[in-house]
């Protein structure tokens, strides 16, 4: 199944002030995924991503890999309705 879809990921751990959002944006852009990465008040990072099912699966794997100085402790994801309102991937 390779149809367009959307997911919201929450990444917990040491993921703020360590360039994790930039890492997520680079990985998402390489996979032709649209959306954003944003710091949340609780210290986690939110990634909202729209793309094909297979590319979102690949992104989920890549988000668990840790860029230098970060420490991913947990990633949760939920399916979302695709809005097609994002053009590219950006950091909020």
Secondary structure by P-SEA (a helix, b strand, c coil): ccccbbbbbbbbccccccaaaaaaaaaaaaaccccbbbbccccbbbbbbbccaaaaaaaaaaaacccccccccbbbbbbbcccccccccccc
